[in-house]
């Protein structure tokens, strides 16, 4: 009869993390000691704020829309369920880069034309000015595209998390006279978030990487700043090595924080179960 492995053997020591941290520290020291790499890092780091801004705002808006679509998918209304299914399936079937181009060069001009047509009486009365396509910056077009693209994936994450909650607890909450919003806020969501957090964290890390796609619109993020510097200096190896280094610091750091949060929530859940 095989004996289960000891607890110490079942949990591998994160040697990979030690190696990654050592490489990151060595790279940081090398960048600080080299005039060329320090200059490249200084030029590219100007795009970090744009990358962070696009990521945070895009993810926050995508989460709100995704939650709304998930609730529609679980609604008793057939119309709402079909609208949600249509949105999720269509958006998930379009690559993010294609969606980015479509929103920037087709969707926004169509929206501006429709807005000006609807606002014709207001413009004739002098209440509003004519909206121009250039009034909507490429940065906001990129944020809108990432928001729409990721909201479809996040909607499925929320839907699966909500469905994982024991229906018996929801029925008990109904018996106690809790309203639908109270049941969701007090019973469903606190339990669903434990299931939702890991895949939601993966989507957050993914949107950090996909935010680099906004560079195709000329948005001055990390990738675009690297592209501009490399095309002017022809230091392609050095420049894109720095670009990759910055993205690795962002994504691996976020992954570690999300993993620590997940473990903390798991321990808290285990403690509650034991009590």
C-alpha positions in Angstrom: 0.0 0.0 0.0 1.5 3.3 -1.1 1.9 5.9 1.6 1.0 9.6 0.8 4.0 11.8 0.5 4.9 14.0 3.4 3.5 17.6 3.4 6.9 19.1 2.9 7.4 17.0 -0.3 4.0 18.0 -1.8 4.9 21.7 -1.8 7.8 22.5 -4.1 10.2 25.2 -3.1 9.9 28.0 -5.6 13.4 27.8 -7.0 12.1 29.3 -10.3 11.1 32.4 -8.4 14.5 32.7 -6.7 16.2 32.4 -10.1 13.8 35.0 -11.6 14.4 37.5 -8.8 18.2 36.9 -9.1 18.1 37.6 -12.9 15.9 40.6 -12.4 18.2 42.1 -9.8 21.3 41.4 -11.9 19.6 43.0 -14.9 18.7 46.1 -12.8 22.3 46.4 -11.7 23.5 46.0 -15.3 21.1 48.7 -16.5 22.2 51.1 -13.7 25.9 50.5 -14.6 25.5 50.9 -18.4 25.1 54.4 -19.8 23.4 53.0 -23.0 20.9 50.8 -21.2 20.2 53.5 -18.6 19.4 55.9 -21.4 17.1 53.4 -23.1 15.4 52.6 -19.9 14.8 56.3 -19.2 13.3 56.8 -22.6 11.0 53.7 -22.4 9.9 54.2 -18.8 8.0 57.3 -19.9 5.4 54.9 -21.3 4.9 53.0 -18.1 2.2 55.4 -16.8 0.2 55.0 -20.1 0.4 51.2 -19.8 -0.7 51.3 -16.2 -3.6 53.7 -17.0 -4.8 51.7 -20.0 -4.6 48.5 -18.0 -6.4 49.7 -14.8 -9.1 51.6 -16.5 -9.7 49.0 -19.2 -9.9 46.2 -16.6 -12.2 48.1 -14.3 -14.6 49.0 -17.1 -14.4 45.4 -18.5 -15.2 44.0 -15.0 -18.3 46.2 -14.7 -19.6 45.3 -18.1 -18.7 41.6 -17.6 -20.6 41.5 -14.3 -23.6 43.0 -16.0 -23.4 40.5 -18.8 -23.1 37.6 -16.3 -26.2 38.8 -14.4 -28.1 39.1 -17.7 -27.0 35.6 -18.6 -28.4 34.3 -15.3 -31.6 36.3 -15.6 -35.1 34.8 -15.8 -35.7 36.9 -18.9 -35.1 35.0 -22.2 -34.4 38.2 -24.0 -31.7 39.3 -21.5 -30.1 35.8 -21.6 -30.0 35.8 -25.4 -28.5 39.4 -25.6 -25.8 38.3 -23.1 -25.0 35.1 -25.1 -24.9 37.0 -28.4 -22.5 39.7 -26.9 -20.2 37.2 -25.3 -19.9 34.8 -28.3 -19.5 37.5 -30.9 -16.9 39.5 -29.0 -14.9 36.4 -28.0 -14.7 35.4 -31.6 -12.9 38.5 -32.7 -9.1 38.9 -32.0 -8.3 41.8 -29.7 -6.0 43.4 -32.4 -8.8 43.3 -35.0 -11.2 44.7 -32.5 -8.8 47.5 -31.7 -8.6 48.5 -35.4 -12.4 48.2 -35.8 -13.2 50.3 -32.8 -10.5 52.9 -33.7 -11.2 53.3 -37.4 -14.8 52.0 -37.9 -16.7 52.0 -34.7 -15.8 55.5 -33.4 -16.5 57.2 -36.8 -19.8 55.4 -37.0 -20.6 56.5 -33.4 -19.7 60.1 -34.1 -21.9 60.1 -37.3 -24.9 58.6 -35.3 -24.4 61.0 -32.4 -24.3 64.1 -34.7 -27.5 62.8 -36.5 -29.4 62.3 -33.2 -28.1 65.7 -31.8 -29.1 67.7 -34.9 -32.0 69.5 -33.2 -29.7 70.4 -30.3 -27.0 71.6 -32.6 -29.5 73.7 -34.6 -30.6 75.3 -31.3 -27.0 76.0 -30.4 -27.0 73.8 -27.3 -24.2 71.5 -28.4 -21.3 71.6 -30.9 -20.7 69.1 -33.7 -18.7 66.1 -32.5 -15.6 65.3 -34.6 -13.8 62.0 -34.9 -10.6 63.6 -33.8 -12.3 64.7 -30.5 -12.1 61.1 -29.4 -8.4 60.4 -28.8 -6.6 57.3 -29.9 -5.9 56.5 -26.2 -9.6 56.4 -25.4 -10.3 54.3 -28.5 -7.7 51.8 -27.3 -9.2 51.7 -23.8 -12.7 51.2 -25.3 -11.5 48.3 -27.4 -9.7 46.5 -24.5 -12.8 47.1 -22.4 -15.1 45.5 -24.9 -12.7 42.7 -25.8 -12.1 41.6 -22.2 -15.6 42.1 -20.9 -16.8 39.1 -22.8 -14.2 36.8 -21.1 -14.7 38.3 -17.7 -18.5 37.8 -18.1 -17.9 34.1 -18.3 -15.7 34.2 -15.3 -18.4 35.9 -13.2 -21.1 33.6 -14.5 -19.2 30.5 -13.6 -18.3 31.9 -10.1 -21.9 32.8 -9.4 -23.1 29.4 -10.5 -20.6 27.7 -8.1 -22.5 29.0 -5.1 -24.7 26.4 -3.4 -28.3 27.0 -4.5 -29.5 25.9 -1.0 -27.9 29.0 0.5 -29.8 31.2 -1.9 -33.0 29.5 -1.1 -32.3 29.9 2.6 -31.7 33.6 2.0 -35.0 33.8 0.2 -36.8 32.2 3.1 -35.3 34.9 5.4 -36.9 37.5 3.3 -33.7 39.0 1.7 -34.2 40.9 -1.5 -32.5 39.9 -4.7 -29.8 42.6 -4.3 -29.3 41.6 -0.6 -28.9 38.0 -1.6 -26.3 38.9 -4.2 -24.4 41.3 -1.9 -24.4 39.3 1.3 -24.6 35.6 0.1 -23.7 35.1 -3.5 -20.9 37.5 -4.3 -18.7 36.9 -1.1 -18.7 33.2 -1.9 -18.4 33.5 -5.6 -15.3 35.8 -5.4 -13.3 33.0 -4.0 -13.9 31.1 -7.3 -13.7 34.1 -9.5 -10.4 35.6 -8.2 -7.9 33.2 -9.8 -9.2 33.4 -13.4 -10.0 37.1 -12.9 -6.4 37.6 -11.9 -5.2 35.7 -15.0 -7.3 38.1 -17.1 -5.7 41.1 -15.3 -2.2 39.9 -16.1 -3.3 39.1 -19.7 -4.6 42.7 -20.2 -1.3 44.1 -19.0 0.4 42.2 -21.9 -2.4 42.9 -24.4 -2.1 46.6 -23.5 1.0 46.6 -25.7 -1.3 46.3 -28.7 -2.3 49.9 -28.3 1.0 50.8 -29.7 -0.3 50.1 -33.2 -2.5 53.2 -32.8 0.5 55.3 -31.8 -0.4 55.5 -28.2 2.8 56.2 -26.2 2.9 53.1 -24.0 6.0 51.1 -23.2 6.0 49.3 -26.5 5.5 52.4 -28.6 8.2 54.3 -26.8 10.5 51.3 -27.4 9.5 51.2 -31.1 10.2 54.9 -31.5 13.6 54.7 -29.7 14.7 51.6 -31.7 13.7 53.1 -35.0 15.8 56.2 -34.3 18.9 54.6 -32.8 18.8 51.2 -34.5 19.5 49.6 -31.1 16.9 47.0 -31.5 18.4 44.3 -29.3 19.0 46.6 -26.4 15.7 48.4 -26.7 13.4 45.4 -27.0 15.3 43.6 -24.2 14.4 46.5 -21.9 10.8 46.5 -23.1 10.6 42.7 -22.4 12.3 43.3 -19.0 9.7 45.9 -17.9 6.8 43.8 -19.0 8.2 40.8 -17.1 8.6 42.9 -14.0 5.0 44.0 -14.2 3.4 40.7 -15.1 5.4 38.4 -12.7 5.1 40.9 -9.9 1.3 41.0 -10.4 1.1 37.2 -10.6 2.9 36.9 -7.3 0.6 39.4 -5.6 -2.5 37.7 -6.9 -1.2 34.3 -5.9 -0.5 35.6 -2.4 -4.0 37.0 -2.2 -5.5 33.8 -3.4 -3.6 31.8 -0.7 -4.6 34.2 2.0 -8.3 33.8 1.0 -7.9 30.1 0.9 -6.5 30.0 4.4 -9.3 32.3 5.6 -11.8 30.0 4.1 -10.2 26.9 5.7 -10.2 28.7 9.1 -13.9 29.5 8.8 -14.6 25.9 7.8 -12.8 24.5 10.9 -14.7 26.9 13.2 
